[in-house]
Amino acid sequence: MRDSLQKWADWTGSVVTEVQPSYTSQIDSRNGTLLGKRTGDNFTGFDGVVLQADYNAAKNILVRGTDKEITRYMNKTEVQAVLLRRTARFLKGMGLSLLDAVELGWLDPKHSKTKAFKQLLVGMPGTSK
């Protein structure tokens, strides 16, 4: 498969770049956060905007190719930690926290069970270690 893609790329003058694929279908391509949900052919953002899921994922893959924080050989847990930090920063700009996002149904509760999520909560008002 890789050789076939490379042949077509050479023929068309394109470049093939391998990227770390974790979470590319679970990120909202409009803001780079984990706020939203993919259901079948739809990705619904936290704000209710519905995107075609494959198009949304393709845009995330394109961005991943130039991402300086997420490298090709990172494991899924490391990628999730980066994405949770980005999501927390985005929410902070709205005056909200990761916990708020889970309570609002914007962030999948599976993320709240991770070490990265718990580390981001340390020092937040109203949370305990």
N, C-alpha and C positions, 0 to 999 in steps of 0.2 A: 504494500500500500504506500509506504513512504517513498519507494523508488518511483512509483507511478505519479505521485503528487509532485515529486521533484522534476520528473520529465515534463509534466505540464507547466510547471513553474518556469523551467528553463525555456520552453517553447513560447510562453506568453510574456516572459520578462518579469515574472512575479517572484516573490520571495516566500519561502515556506519557513515558518518559525514555530517551534514546538513550545507550548506553554503549560503551566501547571493548571489542570482543568478544575480542581476542586471549587465547588460553590458557584461556578460560572452561571448555572441555571437558577441560582437562588438569590442573586444580587440584582437589585434594581439598577439598571443601566443608566438611569437618569441622575442618580446621586451616589452610586457606588456603595450602597449600604445593604445590610441584610433585612431591611424593612420591607416586607411584602411576602407574597406566597405564590409559588407556581402550582397551578392545578390544570393538568392536561395541557392544552394548547394555549392557556392564558397565564400571564403573570400579572397579579394584581398588586399594585403598590400600596403602601400604607395609607395613601391619600385617596384610594379608590380608583386611580387611573389603571385601566387594563391595557396591557401590551401583549402582542403576539409573543408567546414564550420562546420560540426558537430564535426570533429576531432579537429579543432582549438578550438571550444567552450569547448569540453571535457578537453583539456589540460588546459584551463583557469579555469575550475571548479576544477581540481586537484590542481592547484596552489592556488586557493582561500581558500582551506582547511587549508593552513598553513600561510595565509596572516595575518600579525600582525596589519596592518592598517585598513583592511576591516573586520568588525565583522559581525556575523550572523544577528544581529538585527538592523544594520544601515539602514537608509532609502535610497532610490534610489538617492536622491539629494546629500547626504553625500558621497555615493560611487562615483558618478560622479565627485565630487570635488577632491577626492583622485586621481582618474584616470587622471583628467586634470592636476593636479600637476605633476604626473609622466610623462605625455606626454610633459609638458613644460620643465621638466628637460632633457628629451631625446632630444628634439629639440634644447635646449640650447647647448648641446654637438655637435650639427651639425651647430651651429651658426645661428639658426632659432628661430622664435617665434611661439606662437599659431596662431597669425594673419597670419603669413606666411603660416602655414599649411592649414588654411582655404582657403587662396588665391590660393594655389597650388592644392586644391581639395583633400588633404590628410585627413583633419579633417572635419567631418560633420558640416555644418554651424549651426545646431540646438544647438550645444554646446556653440556657441558664444553669445547666448542670456541669458546665465545663470549668476547668481551672482558670482559663483566661477570663471568663465572665466574672467569676468570683474575685479575681485579682483586681478587675476594674471597679468593683464595688467597694473595695477597701478605702476608707477615708471619706466615703460619701455620707452626707448627713442622713441620719435615720436608718443606717445599716450597721450591722455588727460584723465583726471579723469571724 
